[in-house]
Amino acid sequence: MPLVEHRIGIDVGGSGIKGAIVDREKGELVSERLRIETPQPADVPSVARTVAEVVDGLDFPGPIGAGFPSVIRDGVALSANNIHHDWIGTDVAKTFSEATGRKCTIVNDADAAGLAEARFGAARDVPRKALVLTFGTGIGSALMFKGELVPNFELGQIEFEGVRPAEQEFSAKARKKRNLSWDDWGKETARYLEYVQEVLNPDLIIFGGGVVKEWEQYHHLLPSTLRIVPAQLLNNAGIVGASLVADGALS
C-alpha cells in the first residue's frame, strides 16, 4: 500500500523538540521546521505539552510519528539516558496521542534517522550493513541490514576506553562540556569509530545529528580506512524518519 504523501514527523531531543510536515514520497520537508527547547526537567507532562505545542504549530491533520531518545518497545520507553527517568516504563505513544489528540507512533530517535537514510539518503544502496551514528546530546545509533532496521541498537551506551556510557566523552554535548576543539574531538572520535568498526564491520558509517553541519571541521581526522560519509538528510533525518512510521508501520 503506498504511503499517504504528507505526514508530521517529530524529533524529540535532549536539547530541542523539532517537527515538520514531510513529503514521504520524496523525503523532503514541505513546511518550516518548528523547534522548541526541550523543557528542563524533561519530565513526562512537560515534554508531552511541548510536543503538542509543536504539532499545533504545524497545523496539519492526521496521525503523527515521533522519534524519542529511548529504547522503545511497543510504544513504551525502556530507558532514559538523555531525558527524565520518569519516562522509563511510560507508554510514550499513548502519552503523546492524548496530548495531541492524534494517533502517534513512536520509534527510537536514531532509528528514525536510520529509516530516513535507508530510504532517501546515504544508506539507500548499501547491500549489507549500514550504521547511522547521531552525535548530539548523546550518541544514537541505527543499524540497517539489507535495508531493514535492527531496532534499539545503543552504541552510545557501550564502554570504551574505561568510559561507560561512551557518549559521556564522545557526544557533541561532551565536546562542548570538555571544551574540545573540532580537531581534538575528531581525533578522539576516530578511536571510537575504529572500535565500532572492529566489533560490527559495517559497510558504511553515516554521521548524523548536529555535528554533521560542521563536517568540514573534522572529517579529515576520521579513519581513512573506513567508509564514513555525512548524512544526506543532514539534521532533518530524524524528522523524516519519524514521519515514515506515522501510520503505525516500521518501514
Secondary structure as GFF3:
##gff-version 3
##sequence-region A 1 251
A	DSSP	beta_strand	6	12	.	.	.	ID=ss1
A	DSSP	beta_strand	16	23	.	.	.	ID=ss2
A	DSSP	beta_strand	28	29	.	.	.	ID=ss3
A	DSSP	beta_strand	34	37	.	.	.	ID=ss4
A	DSSP	alpha_helix	44	58	.	.	.	ID=ss5
A	DSSP	beta_strand	64	68	.	.	.	ID=ss6
A	DSSP	beta_strand	72	73	.	.	.	ID=ss7
A	DSSP	beta_strand	76	77	.	.	.	ID=ss8
A	DSSP	three_ten_helix	85	87	.	.	.	ID=ss9
A	DSSP	alpha_helix	92	100	.	.	.	ID=ss10
A	DSSP	beta_strand	104	108	.	.	.	ID=ss11
A	DSSP	alpha_helix	109	120	.	.	.	ID=ss12
A	DSSP	beta_strand	129	135	.	.	.	ID=ss13
A	DSSP	beta_strand	139	145	.	.	.	ID=ss14
A	DSSP	beta_strand	148	150	.	.	.	ID=ss15
A	DSSP	three_ten_helix	155	157	.	.	.	ID=ss16
A	DSSP	alpha_helix	167	170	.	.	.	ID=ss17
A	DSSP	alpha_helix	172	177	.	.	.	ID=ss18
A	DSSP	alpha_helix	182	200	.	.	.	ID=ss19
A	DSSP	beta_strand	204	208	.	.	.	ID=ss20
A	DSSP	three_ten_helix	210	214	.	.	.	ID=ss21
A	DSSP	alpha_helix	215	218	.	.	.	ID=ss22
A	DSSP	three_ten_helix	219	221	.	.	.	ID=ss23
A	DSSP	beta_strand	228	230	.	.	.	ID=ss24
A	DSSP	three_ten_helix	234	236	.	.	.	ID=ss25
A	DSSP	alpha_helix	237	244	.	.	.	ID=ss26
###
